[in-house]
């Protein structure tokens, strides 16, 4: 029987251990997709306790607590941090096979030096130990980022954002990690959502322009993209439930925009035509600037209407969608290629049924402009686990070039989430190590160490040009 989460955790052979300890472990982290708050990074406040660090905003844990039957008051409600921590500790022993169990113990080990197994019996011990360590310092956001060996963070920022906190952080030469924005114009695309017109008003306010036409909207968004570029942006991010593709002429697009501007409710065809046109416009901007374009799809959001109305979005009520993707994705990427405007693109699916489809799709649009120009993005969200990571990398290895993979994303709001990169790196090294041990790949350790270093950090740094 192997010890629980010892130094060889997830490493099943000598080759895997060598790759991890001699290549992966010491590599810096490029956190090129996350949801950390620039404001929190700038303000750099001391956390109150481990409950604030662990449970505030973590919808992964909230879903698990609900599945266990914990009352909402101990999840997002008015219970104290201590009460919420005790509730979480009750759930922990039952998370057999859930990555939350591993992540929580990795975080206790790496940040706190606590090897106790968290459960109801140890909850008070862990609570007191962790809070005493937090009180001793080293747990402010910037300190946690630097302790985690993070070289660069790309936050996720709305197109109308002032990027005030990015500017303030950049002026502080004492902070070594680069914090740069990523352009996320989802609200610009969401003409079928109630929040579109209020968002458009915010864009008008930040740009000083009354946006009365689709043509003018594109001009303003081009200016915003140029502003983001001046602030160091190297990536864009787009979230879809399904991939739209419905070409339309300029006159029709102007009519759609005008109707929506006057309070009309666009139907699906109008919405898809608008989104298709705007995505092709965005792609041209990104290609010109050399940005990477991230496309996340395959999610159904806010499924529980009662809870959405009670506590809002991003609270743990999203799930995997099963839309058909291949045809529209191929057409959208092809239209960008035909225009000469296909940027570097990272394709993420939330539904693992699409793994081999994406591996094959990426190969249709590769070019000499960049190694791995079209990337099959890492296992994401509900797939961010041992099986999900292995299956994504196996599909990539079977259909593409694993050695040019740009690796893991944190995709988190928590400053304690960086041990997830260690989790990924151990799985990566074990996957490659098992191929070598099984006679499927030569035992060229120096070359393999470099491949591992590249997947952990170098490939992404080169891809996004940091």
C-alpha positions as CSV (number, residue, x, y, z in Angstrom):
1,X,0.0,0.0,0.0
2,X,1.4,3.4,-1.0
3,X,1.4,6.1,1.6
4,X,-1.3,8.8,1.2
5,X,0.0,11.7,-0.9
6,X,3.7,11.3,-0.2
7,X,6.5,12.7,-2.3
8,X,5.8,10.2,-5.0
9,X,2.1,11.0,-5.2
10,X,0.7,10.2,-8.7
11,X,4.2,9.1,-9.9
12,X,4.1,5.4,-10.6
13,X,7.7,4.7,-11.8
14,X,11.3,5.8,-11.7
15,X,11.0,7.6,-15.1
16,X,8.0,9.6,-13.9
17,X,9.8,10.5,-10.7
18,X,12.9,11.6,-12.5
19,X,10.9,13.8,-14.9
20,X,9.0,15.4,-12.1
21,X,11.7,16.0,-9.6
22,X,14.5,16.9,-12.2
23,X,12.4,18.8,-14.7
24,X,8.8,19.8,-13.8
25,X,9.0,20.6,-10.1
26,X,11.2,23.7,-10.3
27,X,9.6,25.3,-13.4
28,X,7.9,28.7,-12.9
29,X,4.2,29.0,-13.5
30,X,2.6,31.1,-16.3
31,X,-1.0,31.6,-15.1
32,X,-2.4,32.5,-18.5
33,X,-6.0,32.0,-17.7
34,X,-7.4,32.7,-14.3
35,X,-10.0,34.8,-12.5
36,X,-7.9,36.4,-9.8
37,X,-8.9,39.9,-8.9
38,X,-6.4,42.7,-9.9
39,X,-7.9,44.8,-7.2
40,X,-7.2,42.2,-4.6
41,X,-3.6,41.8,-5.9
42,X,-3.1,45.5,-5.7
43,X,-4.6,46.0,-2.3
44,X,-2.7,43.0,-1.0
45,X,-4.7,42.6,2.2
46,X,-4.0,40.2,5.0
47,X,-6.6,37.4,5.0
48,X,-8.7,36.9,8.1
49,X,-8.5,33.2,8.3
50,X,-8.3,30.0,6.3
51,X,-12.1,30.1,5.7
52,X,-11.7,33.4,3.8
53,X,-8.8,31.9,1.8
54,X,-10.4,28.6,1.1
55,X,-14.2,29.0,0.9
56,X,-14.9,32.5,-0.2
57,X,-15.9,32.4,-3.9
58,X,-15.0,28.8,-4.4
59,X,-18.0,27.3,-6.3
60,X,-16.2,24.0,-6.6
61,X,-16.4,23.5,-2.9
62,X,-19.9,25.0,-2.7
63,X,-21.2,22.3,-5.1
64,X,-19.6,19.5,-3.0
65,X,-21.1,21.0,0.1
66,X,-24.6,21.1,-1.4
67,X,-24.3,17.5,-2.6
68,X,-23.5,16.5,0.9
69,X,-26.6,18.2,2.2
70,X,-25.0,21.2,3.9
71,X,-27.5,24.1,4.4
72,X,-26.8,27.2,2.3
73,X,-26.2,29.4,5.3
74,X,-22.9,27.5,5.8
75,X,-22.0,27.8,2.1
76,X,-22.8,31.3,0.8
77,X,-24.9,32.5,3.8
78,X,-24.3,34.3,7.0
79,X,-22.6,31.6,9.1
80,X,-19.2,32.5,10.5
81,X,-16.0,31.5,8.8
82,X,-15.3,28.9,11.5
83,X,-18.8,27.4,11.0
84,X,-18.3,27.2,7.3
85,X,-14.9,25.6,7.8
86,X,-16.4,23.0,10.1
87,X,-19.1,22.3,7.5
88,X,-16.4,21.8,4.8
89,X,-14.4,19.5,7.1
90,X,-17.5,17.3,7.4
91,X,-17.7,16.9,3.7
92,X,-14.0,16.2,3.1
93,X,-13.8,12.5,4.0
94,X,-16.6,11.7,1.6
95,X,-14.8,13.2,-1.5
96,X,-13.3,9.9,-2.5
97,X,-11.9,10.3,-6.0
98,X,-12.7,14.0,-6.2
99,X,-9.8,16.3,-7.0
100,X,-11.0,18.7,-4.3
101,X,-9.7,16.1,-1.8
102,X,-6.3,16.2,-3.3
103,X,-6.2,19.9,-3.9
104,X,-7.1,20.7,-0.3
105,X,-4.4,18.5,1.1
106,X,-1.8,19.7,-1.4
107,X,-2.6,23.3,-0.3
108,X,-2.4,22.4,3.4
109,X,1.0,20.7,2.8
110,X,2.6,23.3,0.5
111,X,1.4,26.5,2.0
112,X,1.0,25.5,5.7
113,X,3.2,22.5,6.2
114,X,0.2,20.7,7.6
115,X,0.1,16.9,7.0
116,X,-3.1,16.3,9.0
117,X,-5.9,14.6,7.1
118,X,-8.8,17.0,7.2
119,X,-12.1,15.7,8.6
120,X,-14.5,16.4,11.4
121,X,-12.1,15.0,14.1
122,X,-9.2,17.1,12.9
123,X,-11.1,20.3,11.9
124,X,-10.3,22.3,15.1
125,X,-6.6,21.2,15.0
126,X,-6.2,22.3,11.3
127,X,-8.2,25.5,11.9
128,X,-6.0,26.6,14.7
129,X,-2.7,25.5,13.1
130,X,-3.6,27.2,9.8
131,X,-4.8,30.4,11.3
132,X,-1.7,30.7,13.6
133,X,0.4,30.3,10.5
134,X,-1.6,32.9,8.6
135,X,-1.3,35.4,11.5
136,X,2.5,35.0,11.2
137,X,2.5,36.5,7.7
138,X,3.2,35.4,4.2
139,X,-0.4,34.9,3.1
140,X,-1.2,38.2,1.3
141,X,-2.1,37.8,-2.3
142,X,1.3,39.0,-3.7
143,X,3.1,36.8,-1.2
144,X,1.2,33.7,-2.2
145,X,1.8,34.4,-5.9
146,X,5.6,34.8,-5.3
147,X,5.8,31.8,-3.0
148,X,4.2,29.8,-5.8
149,X,6.9,30.8,-8.3
150,X,4.4,32.5,-10.6
151,X,6.2,34.5,-13.3
152,X,3.1,36.0,-15.0
153,X,-0.6,36.2,-14.4
154,X,-3.2,37.0,-17.1
155,X,-6.4,38.1,-15.4
156,X,-9.8,38.1,-17.1
157,X,-11.0,41.6,-17.8
158,X,-14.1,43.1,-19.4
159,X,-13.7,45.1,-22.6
160,X,-15.0,48.2,-20.8
161,X,-12.7,47.8,-17.8
162,X,-10.5,50.8,-17.0
163,X,-7.6,48.5,-16.0
164,X,-6.8,50.9,-13.2
165,X,-5.4,48.2,-10.9
166,X,-3.2,46.8,-13.6
167,X,-1.7,50.3,-14.0
168,X,-1.2,50.6,-10.3
169,X,0.4,47.2,-10.0
170,X,2.7,47.9,-12.9
171,X,4.0,51.0,-11.1
172,X,5.2,48.9,-8.2
173,X,8.7,47.7,-9.0
174,X,8.9,45.7,-5.8
175,X,6.5,43.0,-7.1
176,X,8.3,40.7,-9.4
177,X,5.4,38.8,-11.0
178,X,3.9,40.4,-14.1
179,X,0.1,41.0,-13.8
180,X,-1.3,41.6,-17.3
181,X,-4.9,41.8,-18.5
182,X,-6.7,39.4,-20.8
183,X,-9.4,40.8,-23.0
184,X,-12.8,39.2,-22.4
185,X,-15.6,40.8,-24.4
186,X,-18.3,38.3,-23.6
187,X,-20.7,41.2,-22.7
188,X,-20.1,42.7,-26.1
189,X,-21.4,39.5,-27.8
190,X,-24.4,39.0,-25.5
191,X,-27.0,41.0,-27.3
192,X,-29.6,38.4,-26.3
193,X,-29.0,39.1,-22.6
194,X,-30.8,41.7,-20.4
195,X,-27.5,43.1,-19.4
196,X,-26.3,44.1,-22.8
197,X,-27.7,47.7,-23.0
198,X,-26.4,48.6,-19.5
199,X,-23.0,47.2,-20.5
200,X,-23.1,49.2,-23.7
201,X,-23.7,52.3,-21.7
202,X,-20.6,51.5,-19.6
203,X,-18.6,51.1,-22.8
204,X,-19.9,54.5,-24.0
205,X,-18.9,56.0,-20.8
206,X,-15.3,54.7,-20.8
207,X,-14.9,55.6,-24.5
208,X,-16.7,58.9,-24.5
209,X,-18.6,57.8,-27.6
210,X,-22.3,57.4,-28.2
211,X,-22.4,54.0,-30.0
212,X,-25.3,54.2,-32.5
213,X,-24.2,51.7,-35.1
214,X,-22.5,48.3,-35.5
215,X,-19.7,50.0,-37.4
216,X,-19.1,52.4,-34.6
217,X,-19.2,49.6,-32.0
218,X,-16.4,47.9,-33.9
219,X,-14.4,51.1,-33.9
220,X,-14.8,51.5,-30.2
221,X,-13.9,47.9,-29.5
222,X,-10.8,48.3,-31.7
223,X,-9.8,51.2,-29.6
224,X,-10.3,49.2,-26.4
225,X,-8.2,46.3,-27.8
226,X,-5.4,48.8,-28.6
227,X,-5.7,50.1,-25.0
228,X,-5.4,46.6,-23.6
229,X,-2.4,46.0,-25.9
230,X,-0.7,49.1,-24.4
231,X,-1.3,47.6,-21.0
232,X,0.5,44.4,-21.9
233,X,-2.4,42.2,-22.9
234,X,-1.4,39.1,-24.9
235,X,-4.6,37.0,-24.9
236,X,-8.3,37.2,-25.4
237,X,-10.9,34.9,-23.9
238,X,-14.4,34.1,-25.2
239,X,-17.0,31.8,-23.5
240,X,-19.8,30.1,-25.5
241,X,-22.4,27.5,-24.7
242,X,-22.3,26.5,-28.4
243,X,-20.2,27.9,-31.3
244,X,-22.3,30.2,-33.6
245,X,-21.8,30.5,-37.3
246,X,-24.2,32.5,-39.4
247,X,-22.7,34.9,-41.9
248,X,-24.6,38.2,-42.7
249,X,-24.1,41.3,-44.7
250,X,-23.3,44.7,-43.2
251,X,-26.8,46.1,-43.8
252,X,-28.4,43.2,-42.0
253,X,-25.9,43.6,-39.1
254,X,-26.7,47.3,-38.8
255,X,-30.4,46.4,-38.7
256,X,-29.8,43.8,-35.9
257,X,-27.8,46.3,-33.9
258,X,-30.3,49.1,-34.4
259,X,-33.2,46.9,-33.3
260,X,-31.4,45.8,-30.2
261,X,-30.3,49.4,-29.5
262,X,-34.0,50.4,-29.5
263,X,-34.9,47.6,-27.0
264,X,-35.8,44.8,-29.4
265,X,-35.2,41.2,-28.4
266,X,-33.1,39.4,-31.1
267,X,-34.0,35.9,-32.0
268,X,-31.4,33.1,-32.2
269,X,-30.7,33.6,-35.9
270,X,-30.1,37.4,-35.4
271,X,-27.9,36.7,-32.3
272,X,-25.8,34.1,-34.1
273,X,-25.3,36.5,-37.1
274,X,-24.2,39.2,-34.8
275,X,-21.8,37.0,-32.8
276,X,-20.3,35.5,-36.0
277,X,-19.6,38.9,-37.4
278,X,-18.1,40.2,-34.2
279,X,-15.9,37.2,-33.7
280,X,-14.5,37.5,-37.2
281,X,-13.8,41.2,-36.4
282,X,-12.1,40.3,-33.1
283,X,-10.0,37.6,-34.8
284,X,-8.6,40.2,-37.3
285,X,-7.6,42.4,-34.4
286,X,-5.9,39.6,-32.5
287,X,-4.1,38.3,-35.5
288,X,-2.6,41.7,-36.2
289,X,-1.4,42.0,-32.6
290,X,-0.2,38.4,-32.3
291,X,-2.5,37.6,-29.4
292,X,-3.8,34.2,-28.5
293,X,-7.5,33.8,-28.8
294,X,-9.1,31.4,-26.3
295,X,-12.5,29.8,-27.1
296,X,-14.2,28.1,-24.2
297,X,-17.4,26.2,-25.0
298,X,-19.6,23.4,-23.9
299,X,-21.2,24.9,-20.7
300,X,-24.8,25.5,-19.7
301,X,-24.8,28.3,-17.1
302,X,-27.2,29.2,-14.3
303,X,-29.3,26.1,-14.5
304,X,-31.0,26.6,-11.2
305,X,-33.2,29.7,-11.7
306,X,-34.3,30.0,-8.0
307,X,-30.6,30.0,-6.8
308,X,-29.6,32.3,-9.6
309,X,-32.2,34.8,-8.4
310,X,-31.1,34.4,-4.8
311,X,-27.3,34.5,-5.0
312,X,-26.4,35.3,-8.6
313,X,-24.1,33.8,-11.3
314,X,-20.8,31.9,-10.8
315,X,-22.1,30.2,-7.6
316,X,-22.0,26.6,-8.6
317,X,-25.0,26.0,-10.8
318,X,-23.3,25.5,-14.2
319,X,-22.8,22.2,-15.9
320,X,-21.6,20.4,-19.1
321,X,-23.5,21.0,-22.3
322,X,-23.9,18.5,-25.2
323,X,-24.2,20.7,-28.2
324,X,-22.9,19.6,-31.6
325,X,-19.8,21.7,-32.2
326,X,-17.6,20.4,-35.0
327,X,-19.4,21.9,-38.1
328,X,-19.8,25.4,-36.8
329,X,-16.3,25.5,-35.3
330,X,-14.8,24.4,-38.6
331,X,-16.7,27.0,-40.5
332,X,-15.9,29.8,-38.1
333,X,-12.1,29.0,-38.1
334,X,-12.2,28.5,-41.8
335,X,-13.8,31.9,-42.4
336,X,-11.1,33.6,-40.3
337,X,-8.4,31.6,-42.3
338,X,-9.9,32.6,-45.6
339,X,-9.8,36.3,-44.5
340,X,-6.2,35.9,-43.6
341,X,-7.1,36.7,-40.0
342,X,-7.0,33.4,-38.0
343,X,-5.0,34.2,-34.8
344,X,-3.3,31.8,-32.6
345,X,-6.2,29.9,-31.0
346,X,-6.8,27.8,-28.0
347,X,-9.8,25.5,-28.1
348,X,-11.3,24.4,-24.8
349,X,-14.2,22.0,-24.4
350,X,-16.1,21.3,-21.2
351,X,-17.6,18.1,-22.7
352,X,-14.9,15.4,-23.0
353,X,-16.9,13.8,-25.8
354,X,-15.3,16.5,-27.9
355,X,-11.7,15.6,-27.0
356,X,-10.8,13.8,-30.3
357,X,-12.9,16.2,-32.3
358,X,-10.8,19.1,-31.1
359,X,-7.6,17.2,-31.5
360,X,-8.5,16.6,-35.1
361,X,-9.9,20.1,-35.6
362,X,-6.7,21.8,-34.5
363,X,-4.7,19.9,-37.1
364,X,-6.8,21.5,-39.9
365,X,-5.5,25.0,-39.3
366,X,-1.9,24.7,-38.2
367,X,0.8,26.7,-39.9
368,X,4.4,27.7,-39.8
369,X,3.4,31.0,-38.1
370,X,3.6,29.5,-34.7
371,X,4.4,26.1,-33.2
372,X,1.1,24.6,-32.2
373,X,-0.7,27.6,-33.5
374,X,-4.1,26.0,-32.9
375,X,-4.0,24.5,-29.4
376,X,-6.3,21.8,-27.9
377,X,-6.7,23.5,-24.5
378,X,-6.1,21.6,-21.3
379,X,-8.7,19.7,-19.3
380,X,-11.0,22.4,-17.9
381,X,-13.4,22.8,-15.0
382,X,-15.3,19.6,-14.6
383,X,-12.5,17.8,-16.4
384,X,-9.7,19.3,-14.2
385,X,-9.0,15.9,-12.5
386,X,-6.8,12.9,-12.9
387,X,-8.9,11.1,-15.5
388,X,-9.8,14.3,-17.3
389,X,-6.2,15.5,-17.6
390,X,-5.0,12.1,-18.7
391,X,-7.7,11.7,-21.3
392,X,-7.1,15.2,-22.7
393,X,-3.4,14.7,-23.0
394,X,-3.9,11.2,-24.5
395,X,-6.3,12.6,-27.1
396,X,-3.8,15.3,-27.9
397,X,-0.9,12.9,-28.1
398,X,-2.9,10.6,-30.4
399,X,-4.0,13.4,-32.8
400,X,-1.4,16.1,-32.5
401,X,2.0,17.1,-31.1
402,X,2.0,16.7,-27.3
403,X,5.5,18.2,-27.0
404,X,4.1,21.6,-28.2
405,X,1.2,21.6,-25.7
406,X,1.0,24.9,-23.8
407,X,-0.2,23.1,-20.6
408,X,-2.2,23.8,-17.5
409,X,-4.4,26.8,-16.7
410,X,-5.4,27.7,-13.1
411,X,-8.9,28.9,-14.0
412,X,-9.4,30.0,-10.4
413,X,-10.3,32.9,-8.1
414,X,-8.2,31.5,-5.2
415,X,-4.7,32.6,-4.4
416,X,-4.2,29.1,-2.9
417,X,-4.9,27.3,-6.1
418,X,-1.4,27.0,-7.5
419,X,-0.7,23.5,-6.3
420,X,-3.1,22.5,-9.1
421,X,-0.1,23.0,-11.4
422,X,1.9,20.5,-9.4
423,X,-1.1,18.1,-9.7
424,X,-1.0,18.6,-13.5
425,X,2.8,18.2,-13.7
426,X,2.8,15.0,-11.7
427,X,0.1,13.6,-14.0
428,X,2.0,14.8,-17.1
429,X,5.2,13.2,-15.9
430,X,3.5,9.9,-15.0
431,X,1.8,9.8,-18.4
432,X,5.1,10.3,-20.3
433,X,7.0,8.0,-17.9
434,X,4.5,5.2,-18.4
435,X,5.0,5.4,-22.2
436,X,8.8,5.1,-21.7
437,X,8.5,2.3,-19.2
438,X,6.1,0.5,-21.5
439,X,8.5,0.6,-24.4
440,X,6.3,3.1,-26.3
441,X,8.9,5.8,-26.4
442,X,12.8,5.8,-26.1
443,X,14.4,6.5,-22.8
444,X,16.0,9.8,-23.9
445,X,15.8,11.5,-20.6
446,X,17.5,14.8,-21.5
447,X,15.2,15.3,-24.4
448,X,12.1,14.3,-22.3
449,X,13.1,16.6,-19.5
450,X,13.2,19.5,-21.9
451,X,9.8,18.5,-23.3
452,X,8.4,18.5,-19.8
453,X,9.9,21.9,-19.0
454,X,8.4,23.2,-22.2
455,X,4.9,21.9,-21.5
456,X,5.1,23.2,-17.9
457,X,6.1,26.8,-18.8
458,X,8.3,27.5,-21.9
459,X,5.7,26.6,-24.6
460,X,3.1,28.9,-23.1
461,X,5.6,31.8,-22.6
462,X,6.6,31.5,-26.2
463,X,3.1,31.2,-27.5
464,X,1.8,34.3,-25.8
465,X,5.1,36.2,-26.1
466,X,5.7,37.2,-22.5
